[in-house]
Amino acid sequence: MNYAGLLVGLGNPGTRYAGTRHNSGFAFVEALLRHAEQHGTVQESNGAKFSCHLWRITVPQANGVWLAAKPLTFMNLSGHCVQPLLIWHKIMPDQMVVAHDELDIPPGELRFKFGGGNAGHNGLNSITELLGTADFYRLRMGIGRPPHKGDVLNWVLGCANSEETARLNAALARALQTFFLFMDKGVRDAANFARRAVNDNKTGT
């Protein structure tokens, strides 16, 4: 089957990491699956050979069928899932969107871009190293930095407080809209919407 693209949500598997800031990518995939169940189609696929949970999805905004994956390799080995997944399904890196948490963006804010640096993100580093290229799309979901320097590990592997959670949940809805715009219109519209949605949210419009 020819696929329109691959969405990979980054996170760590297991109940120990469920709901942590570092699992923002998993949360996005789960939100997309819920949307597709209501407005499109979802078919679970066998991702065992790629060490991931894997689904085929369609939504009205998509031109064709997309794959959606949650790696089971742990964050710092994400590339060991993504590389064989792309090769087996004959999907090019520039047909892939990686959804991930981003320390350098405040909680609840979003960015969408193609390529660029990885800002020390272990999941992105692993994918880039195994693919030999950074030329894929990134849906960057802000979690902000910890209030105390040097506490990054505990921060990303910790759960958001109630105020943060409200912002992050609202951001999931805007992240879906960003992804749908990318499917329908392309990266420029998606990137502009992601930034504009931040300003709209701040002003309450």
C-alpha positions in Angstrom: 0.0 0.0 0.0 1.2 3.5 -0.8 0.9 5.8 2.2 0.5 9.6 2.2 2.8 9.9 5.2 3.8 8.7 8.6 3.1 10.4 12.0 5.4 9.4 14.8 4.5 10.5 18.4 7.5 10.3 20.7 7.4 9.1 24.3 8.4 6.3 26.6 6.3 3.1 26.9 4.8 1.8 30.1 2.6 3.0 32.9 5.5 4.5 34.7 5.8 7.2 32.1 2.1 7.6 31.2 1.0 11.3 31.4 4.5 12.7 31.7 5.6 15.8 29.8 8.0 13.7 27.8 5.1 11.7 26.4 3.5 14.7 24.7 4.0 12.9 21.3 2.1 9.9 22.6 -0.7 12.1 23.8 -1.0 13.7 20.3 -1.2 10.3 18.5 -3.9 9.3 21.0 -5.9 12.5 20.3 -5.6 11.9 16.5 -6.9 8.3 16.9 -9.9 9.5 18.9 -10.6 12.1 16.2 -10.2 9.5 13.4 -12.5 7.0 15.1 -15.3 9.7 15.0 -14.6 11.4 11.7 -12.6 8.9 9.6 -11.2 5.4 10.0 -8.7 3.7 12.3 -7.3 0.2 11.6 -4.7 -1.3 14.0 -1.7 -2.7 12.2 1.0 -5.1 13.4 3.9 -3.0 14.5 5.8 -5.7 16.4 8.5 -6.0 13.8 9.2 -2.3 14.2 8.9 -2.2 18.0 5.8 0.1 18.0 2.1 0.4 18.2 0.9 1.1 14.7 -2.3 2.2 13.0 -3.6 3.1 9.6 -5.8 6.2 9.7 -7.9 8.3 7.4 -9.4 11.7 8.1 -11.3 14.1 5.8 -8.3 16.5 5.6 -5.9 13.8 4.5 -5.1 12.9 0.9 -4.9 9.2 1.3 -4.0 6.8 4.2 -1.5 7.8 6.9 0.4 5.6 9.3 0.5 6.6 13.0 3.1 5.1 15.3 4.0 5.1 19.0 7.5 3.6 19.4 8.1 1.1 22.1 11.9 1.5 22.0 12.1 4.2 24.7 12.8 7.8 23.7 16.6 7.7 23.2 16.2 4.7 20.8 13.3 6.1 18.7 15.3 5.8 15.5 15.5 2.1 15.9 11.7 2.0 15.3 11.4 4.8 12.8 14.1 3.8 10.3 12.9 0.3 9.6 9.3 1.5 9.6 10.1 4.0 6.8 12.1 1.6 4.8 9.5 -1.3 5.0 6.6 1.0 4.0 8.7 2.9 1.4 8.0 6.2 3.0 10.6 9.0 2.6 11.8 11.0 5.6 10.2 14.2 4.2 6.8 12.4 4.3 7.1 12.0 8.1 5.8 14.2 10.9 7.3 13.7 14.4 5.3 15.0 17.3 7.4 15.7 20.4 7.8 17.7 23.6 9.8 20.9 23.4 11.6 22.4 26.4 12.3 25.7 24.6 8.6 26.5 24.0 6.3 27.5 26.9 3.6 25.0 28.0 0.6 25.1 25.7 2.4 26.7 22.8 3.2 25.0 19.5 5.5 25.3 16.5 5.6 23.4 13.2 8.7 23.2 11.0 10.7 21.2 8.6 14.2 20.1 9.4 16.6 22.1 11.5 18.4 21.3 14.8 17.2 18.9 17.5 17.9 21.1 20.5 19.3 18.1 22.4 16.1 16.1 22.2 17.2 12.5 22.6 14.3 11.1 20.5 15.0 13.5 17.6 18.8 12.8 17.9 18.2 9.1 17.6 15.9 9.4 14.5 18.3 11.8 12.8 21.3 9.6 13.5 19.7 6.4 12.1 18.1 8.1 9.1 21.2 10.2 8.3 19.1 13.3 7.7 17.2 15.8 9.8 14.8 16.5 6.8 11.5 15.6 8.3 8.6 17.6 9.8 8.3 18.4 13.5 5.2 19.2 15.5 6.8 20.8 18.5 4.6 20.8 21.6 5.9 23.2 24.4 6.4 22.0 27.9 8.7 24.8 29.1 11.8 24.5 31.2 11.9 23.6 34.9 11.9 26.5 37.3 15.2 25.2 38.7 18.2 24.7 36.4 19.7 21.3 36.3 16.4 19.6 37.0 15.5 18.8 33.3 15.3 15.0 33.7 12.9 15.2 36.6 10.9 17.8 34.7 10.4 15.9 31.5 9.7 12.7 33.3 7.3 14.4 35.7 3.6 15.1 35.3 2.2 18.6 34.7 0.3 20.4 37.5 -3.4 21.2 37.0 -2.8 24.6 35.5 -0.2 23.2 33.0 -2.5 20.3 32.2 -5.3 22.7 31.2 -2.9 24.5 28.8 -1.5 21.3 27.4 -5.0 19.8 26.8 -6.0 22.9 25.0 -2.9 22.8 22.9 -3.7 19.2 21.8 -6.8 20.5 20.0 -4.8 23.2 18.3 -2.1 20.7 17.4 -4.7 18.6 15.6 -5.8 21.6 13.6 -2.1 22.3 12.8 -1.6 18.7 11.6 -4.8 18.8 9.5 -3.7 22.1 7.9 -0.4 20.5 7.0 -2.2 17.5 5.4 -4.5 19.8 3.4 -2.5 23.0 2.7 1.2 22.3 3.5 3.9 23.4 5.9 3.5 27.2 5.5 -0.2 27.3 6.5 0.5 24.8 9.4 3.4 26.8 10.7 1.5 30.1 10.5 -1.5 28.6 12.3 0.6 27.1 15.1 2.1 30.5 15.9 -1.2 32.4 15.4 -3.0 29.9 17.7 -0.6 30.8 20.5 -1.4 34.6 20.1 -5.1 33.9 19.9 -5.0 31.8 23.0 -3.2 34.5 24.9 -5.7 37.2 23.9 -8.8 35.0 24.4 -10.0 35.4 20.9 
